[in-house]
Amino acid sequence: MPSPQTSQRKKIFISYRVQDTAADTGRLVDSLKQVFSEDQIFMDIEKLEPGVDFRVALAKSLETCDVLFAVIGPGWVGIDKNGNPRIKQSEDWVRIELETALKRDIRVIPVLVRDASLPQPEELPESLYPLLNRQTYEISNKRWKYDTDQLINFLKQIGFKPKKVDIPLPAQSGGIGKWLIYGLIGLAVVVIAALIFETTRSTKTREKIVTDNPAYDSPKSNNNKSNPNIVVKDPEPVQEQKIADIPANVGGAWYDAANQYTMYITQSGNTLELKSVSVAGITTGEGVGTIDGNNINFKVQLYNVGVISGSATVPGDNNVLNGKFIITNNGASYTEPFYWTRQ
């Protein structure tokens, strides 16, 4: 009988700071869920039931995890309102997660996003110094799929099993070969009959068009008064080919109606990269999105604000974006409309 550790699928614990990499972490989890089951991925220790002790719940979660991804962005150290680094505060939950994992000798992999690097030793408490000796893995926005595919391949190599995809099997029958042959023969008979019918109908149509004057070449008009017996059919209208929706061009600089910031969008087909820049020229946030026809959906991590999820529709002139934000920060969320113009 296999032991509980071998019978259960391996699991991943994802540690991140909401104000730093909420959007990147959500995107990473989406990539992992394409291959692994949801119950193999644990990321939101914050979503605990009321009254549950955080440290006890964390310990139980890490007991069943084999790998911890520490998602690190440019603001991972975290600065509180007094200018002090959160990672050095004993009650900081990111610190507690990593300290617990390191004590349990869980494989901890620092995952670097948005060109971040590991913090300097003086930025960390001594209990997290071992983190600096762990091999890092970098995920770039420009090669996100490739980088996450390589990370997933690594997980497979160390024993993570992909989720099972149910594929319906063909019905088992001793006479399947015979019925397949009969079916193919029947299909062939139907096709031949259709071809014969179409050929016969085309011949009759041509005979009806020109009956009394076989030598008549190419009439220029249906109103042929000298040869009233000639019937010329008007050409059938050409049906317009249905073209799939082409994504609108939304690349460029978009200006906020209140002139508080500029949103720069880089477009590659249906994929978008967004960067928010203040009027002073300082980058205030970054994110990613998609466009389907004229509909845009995106997520942007605004530094010191939180994550904004946005959606908008591009009208015909392509130089206006009308939509709404859902801004999330420290568990609270609110909706706000926005209006951007491109010049």
Stockholm file with secondary structure:
# STOCKHOLM 1.0

chainA/1-343         MPSPQTSQRKKIFISYRVQDTAADTGRLVDSLKQVFSEDQIFMDIEKLEPGVDFRVALAKSLETCDVLFAVIGPGWVGIDKNGNPRIKQSEDWVRIELETALKRDIRVIPVLVRDASLPQPEELPESLYPLLNRQTYEISNKRWKYDTDQLINFLKQIGFKPKKVDIPLPAQSGGIGKWLIYGLIGLAVVVIAALIFETTRSTKTREKIVTDNPAYDSPKSNNNKSNPNIVVKDPEPVQEQKIADIPANVGGAWYDAANQYTMYITQSGNTLELKSVSVAGITTGEGVGTIDGNNINFKVQLYNVGVISGSATVPGDNNVLNGKFIITNNGASYTEPFYWTRQ
#=GR chainA/1-343 SS CCCHHHHSCCCEEEECCHHHHHHHHHHHHHHHHTTSCGGGEECCTTCCCTTCCHHHHHHHHHHTCSEEEEEECTTTTCBCTTSCBGGGSTTCHHHHHHHHHHHTTCEEEEEEETTCCCCCGGGSCGGGGGGGGSCCEEECSTTHHHHHHHHHHHHHHTTCCCCCCCCCCCCCCTTHHHHHHHHHHHHHHHHHHHHHHHHHHHHHHHHHHSSSCTTCCCCSCSCCSSCTTCCCCCCCCCCCCCCCCCCCCCCEEEEETTSSEEEEEEEETTEEEEEEEETTSCEEEEEEEEEETTEEEEEEEETTTEEEEEEEECCTTSSEEEEEEEEEETTEEEEEEEEEEEC
#=GC SS_cons         CCCHHHHSCCCEEEECCHHHHHHHHHHHHHHHHTTSCGGGEECCTTCCCTTCCHHHHHHHHHHTCSEEEEEECTTTTCBCTTSCBGGGSTTCHHHHHHHHHHHTTCEEEEEEETTCCCCCGGGSCGGGGGGGGSCCEEECSTTHHHHHHHHHHHHHHTTCCCCCCCCCCCCCCTTHHHHHHHHHHHHHHHHHHHHHHHHHHHHHHHHHHSSSCTTCCCCSCSCCSSCTTCCCCCCCCCCCCCCCCCCCCCCEEEEETTSSEEEEEEEETTEEEEEEEETTSCEEEEEEEEEETTEEEEEEEETTTEEEEEEEECCTTSSEEEEEEEEEETTEEEEEEEEEEEC
//
